[in-house]
């Protein structure tokens, strides 16, 4: 054991000595082409200027512009301009790698371009579809790329009123029933979105499967990610949920009107029956 410890100690000392030697100011100045015994501001400035001028090449200029766009992506708060800036930066970096003959950099940034392009296309499609929602398109099928598939059988319960809510779903096939208001949900409808807006994230209705079907689900956390990536989506999502609330309110008013009409008919029937019975008395 002792020889090993001694060997390790010797190796560590050599590493530290070499590092100290390489980090000496004098050696660094020599590597920069300066005389450690004759350092002046003019000599230092001229040497730095020589280094800068020697590195002014087309490849380095493209790399500099790419670096500027990369720094810009760190300062952006929304994803669409960030993706655009990242694509521009990758283009300049890839060009720099090609001009300098650095194959690794060229391939790396060249591969990043289609990845950013796909994600940018998804985001732009998301914004476009959400904007169209204010003009009547409330299917929200444009969320499918961000959702996961789930299947239910007849009798399965999707949501229960009062339970904690963590996701919403898009019906694809099958039929589902909102028990509290006895409304059947066909394919192509969003369910569970109101739990995203309630203060305590609780289910407002109970939904059961009445015909085997498939749904696509997305968690509220993923919705928040989409919102922070593009706050404009949040506005249109509120428009969509407001549309749903108005639909529910209209349906409730219709039910109340029908109930009032039924009660009025029953009352009129009772009054008619009572009047008829009274007229039959001697």
Beta strands, then each sheet from edge to edge (+ up, - down):
strand 1: 148-152
strand 2: 157-159
strand 3: 167-171
strand 4: 175-178
strand 5: 183-185
strand 6: 190-191
strand 7: 207-211
strand 8: 213-219
sheet 1: 1+ 8- 3+ 6-
sheet 2: 2+ 7- 4+ 5-
end
